[in-house]
């Protein structure tokens, strides 16, 4: 069964850090572009970051660049999103998704040919 399972969300204070994980099963993450997306209440889903072997490096949306860092562990078939200096506007449900490719369009990350989505993990930034 193809699955993407996010974990690591929770409550964090402004200025703090949090690391999200996305574990894949049923397929190899290395065969796809993997992105992190988020959706705040009442807002559209926003692409935060993505990484693919063809890109050679992680891409970040302007709202998180310099604060968030994406990495992967092929042996564990898992990708991570390290969130630093979090802000209240980072509050959202965070999803990982596997796509054919991803790119930065304007100030956001876009995924194309989405293959599978995880169910998300909620992040709340509040004091």
N, C-alpha and C positions, 0 to 999 in steps of 0.2 A: 504494500500500500504506500502510495506517495504521500508524504507528510512533511510539513514545515511546522515546527513547534517553537514558539518564542517563549522566553522566560527572562526573569530578572527585573521586571517592572515593579513599581511600588511608589511609596511616598518619599520624596527627597526635598531637602530645604534648598532655597535659592542659593546659588553659588556652590552647591555640592556636586557630587559625581555619582554616576550609576552606570553599570555595564549590562547591556542586554545581550542575550544569546539567541541564536536561531539554529536549531538542529534539524538536519534533513535526514529523511529515511526514504528508501525506495528509489532514490536516484542520487547522482553525484553532483554536489554543488559546483564542482569545477567545470561541469559541462554547460553551465548557464551563467548569465549575469545575475547577480544577487543584489537586491536593493532593500533598503529600509525606507518605509513610508510611515506617515503618521496622519491621524485624523482627530482633530479636536472637535468637541461638541459644536454642532451647528456649522461646521466648516467642511470643505472638500478635502479629500485625501491629498496629501502633499508628499512629494518625493524628497527624502532627506539625504540619502547617500546611496551609492551603488559601487560594485566592484565586479570586474570581469577580466578574464585572462587576456582578452583582446585589447582592453583598455590599458592594461599594464599598471594601473594605479586606481585608487579610489577617487570617486567624484563626490562632491558635496554641494548641497544647496547653500545659497548665500546666508540663509538664516542660521546655519549651524557651522559654517566653515570656520576653522580655527578653534572650535570648541568640541566638536564631535570627531571621533576617529573610528574608522571601520577596519576590521581585520578578519582573517579567516584561519582556520586550522583544518587542512585537508584530511589529516589522519582521523579527526573527530567528525568530519563532514559538518562543520559548524562555523558560522560566522558570528562576529561580535560587533556591537556598537558601543563604544566607550563615550559616555556623555559627561563632559566636564563643564564647569561654570554654568550649570543649568539655570534657566530663567522660568518664571511662571508661564510664559508663552510657549514653553516646551511641553506643557501639559497636553497629553493626547494619548490615544491608543496607538501603539507602535506595532507595525506589521512588517514581516519580511516577505519578499516575493521573489520568485525565480522567473526570469525573462530571457528571451532570445538575445536581447541587447539592451543597454541603457545608455543614456546620454544626458548631458546638461543642456537644458533649453531655457534660455533666459536665466532666471535665478533659481530654477528648480531642477530636480532630477526626474527624468521620465523613463519609464520602462516600456519596452515594446515587445509584443508577442508574449504576454504574460502566460506562464505555464502553470504556476501554482502559487497560492497565497497561504500564509499561516493565519491563525485565528486572532492573533494580536495579544499584546500584553500592555496593561495600562500603566502610564507614568503620570504622577501628580507632583508638581513642583509647588510647594507651599510651605510657609512657615507656621 
